[in-house]
Amino acid sequence: MNSTIENLLNNQIKYEATASMQYLAMASWADANGYNGVAEFFYAQSEEERLHMTKLVKFVNERGGKVSIPLLEKPKGDFNSLNELFDMFLSSEVFVTEQINHIIFECLQHKEYNVHNFMQWYVTEQLEEEAMARTLLDKLTIIGDEKAGQYLFDRDINVIARANENQE
């Protein structure tokens, strides 16, 4: 495996692990603040990012690369609102998409077509993740500070998220 690509994949492992831990912290905040639906949503997102990380680890190992398990910084754990939570969710997903796009670009530059093909799954996944994050943030923007709306959002978030994924 090309060393540039190996380094980029190891960086991506760190980004996926960081997202997993950040979403876990977000789930914990939501849980502690009575947003059980939002908490379950972010617990699931955390697990999904961990699986994305593991998939990368296995791929690098299968290709004869050397995986570097990263040291992670402590994630942000205190939030002022649901909007802040979902702003961070969208920003995180946009960042990950940018990094994946960079890997794809470098794969083509270095003629690493096997890695390029493998990364196509992540491209599709990120399209879905960003669309879902935008949809959920749009819903919260419509609701504003209305407590009844936030209650309904919390109650229905998993239904909203699944419906958005099915539209893809």
C-alpha positions in Angstrom: 0.0 0.0 0.0 1.2 3.5 -0.9 2.5 5.2 2.3 0.6 8.4 1.5 -2.7 6.5 1.2 -1.8 4.4 4.3 -1.3 7.7 6.3 -4.6 9.1 5.0 -6.5 5.9 6.0 -4.9 6.0 9.4 -6.1 9.7 9.7 -9.5 8.6 8.7 -9.5 5.9 11.4 -8.9 8.7 13.9 -11.7 10.9 12.4 -14.2 8.0 12.7 -13.1 7.3 16.2 -13.3 10.9 17.2 -16.8 11.2 15.7 -17.8 8.0 17.6 -16.6 9.5 20.9 -18.2 12.9 20.2 -21.5 11.3 19.4 -21.3 9.2 22.6 -20.7 12.4 24.6 -23.7 14.1 22.8 -25.8 11.0 23.6 -24.8 11.2 27.3 -25.7 15.0 27.4 -29.1 14.3 25.8 -29.7 11.4 28.2 -28.9 13.5 31.2 -31.1 16.3 30.0 -34.3 14.2 29.4 -34.0 13.9 25.6 -34.2 10.1 25.5 -35.0 10.0 21.7 -32.1 12.2 20.9 -29.9 10.2 23.2 -30.8 6.9 21.5 -30.2 8.5 18.1 -26.7 9.6 19.1 -25.9 6.3 20.9 -26.7 4.6 17.5 -24.6 7.2 15.6 -21.7 6.6 17.9 -21.8 2.9 17.3 -22.1 3.4 13.5 -19.0 5.6 13.5 -17.1 2.9 15.5 -18.1 0.3 12.9 -16.8 2.7 10.2 -13.5 2.9 12.0 -13.3 -0.9 12.4 -14.0 -1.4 8.7 -11.1 0.8 7.9 -8.8 -0.9 10.4 -9.6 -4.3 8.9 -9.1 -3.0 5.3 -5.7 -1.5 6.0 -4.6 -4.8 7.7 -6.0 -6.9 4.8 -4.0 -4.8 2.3 -0.8 -5.3 4.2 -0.7 -1.8 5.7 0.2 -0.8 9.3 -2.7 0.5 11.4 -2.0 3.2 14.0 -4.7 3.2 16.7 -5.0 6.9 17.6 -5.0 8.7 20.9 -8.1 10.8 21.1 -8.8 14.2 22.7 -11.7 14.4 25.2 -14.9 15.3 23.3 -17.0 18.3 24.1 -19.6 17.1 26.7 -21.6 20.2 27.5 -24.2 21.8 25.2 -26.6 24.7 25.5 -29.3 23.4 23.2 -30.5 20.7 20.8 -29.6 23.1 18.0 -26.0 23.2 19.2 -25.9 19.4 19.3 -27.2 19.1 15.7 -25.0 21.9 14.4 -22.0 20.0 15.7 -23.4 16.8 14.1 -23.7 18.4 10.7 -20.2 20.0 11.0 -18.7 16.7 11.9 -20.3 14.9 9.0 -19.2 17.7 6.5 -15.6 17.4 7.8 -15.6 13.6 7.4 -16.9 14.0 3.9 -14.1 16.4 3.0 -11.5 14.0 4.3 -13.0 11.1 2.4 -13.0 13.2 -0.8 -9.3 13.9 -0.2 -8.6 10.2 0.1 -10.4 9.6 -3.1 -8.4 12.3 -4.9 -5.1 10.9 -3.6 -6.1 7.4 -4.6 -6.6 8.5 -8.1 -3.3 10.4 -8.1 -1.4 7.3 -6.8 -3.4 4.8 -8.9 -4.6 3.1 -5.8 -7.8 1.7 -7.5 -8.5 -0.9 -4.9 -8.6 1.7 -2.1 -10.6 4.0 -4.4 -13.2 1.2 -4.9 -13.3 0.5 -1.1 -13.8 4.2 -0.3 -16.9 4.5 -2.6 -18.9 2.9 0.2 -17.9 5.8 2.5 -18.8 8.4 -0.2 -22.4 7.0 -0.4 -22.6 6.7 3.4 -21.5 10.4 3.8 -24.1 11.6 1.4 -26.8 9.9 3.5 -25.3 11.2 6.8 -25.1 14.8 5.7 -28.6 14.7 4.2 -30.0 13.3 7.5 -28.0 15.9 9.6 -29.4 18.8 7.5 -32.9 17.5 7.6 -32.8 17.1 11.4 -31.3 20.6 11.8 -33.9 22.1 9.5 -36.6 20.5 11.7 -35.1 22.0 14.8 -34.8 25.4 13.1 -38.5 25.3 12.3 -39.3 24.4 15.9 -37.1 27.0 17.5 -37.3 27.3 21.3 -40.8 25.9 21.5 -40.7 23.2 24.2 -43.7 21.3 22.8 -41.9 21.1 19.4 -38.7 19.9 21.0 -40.6 17.3 22.9 -42.2 16.0 19.7 -38.8 16.1 17.9 -37.3 14.1 20.7 -40.1 11.6 20.6 -40.0 11.2 16.8 -36.3 11.6 16.0 -35.7 8.0 15.2 -38.7 7.8 12.9 -37.5 11.1 11.2 -34.0 9.7 10.8 -35.2 6.4 9.3 -37.6 8.1 6.9 -34.8 10.3 5.7 -32.5 7.3 5.1 -35.2 5.6 3.2 -35.6 8.6 0.9 -31.9 8.2 -0.2 
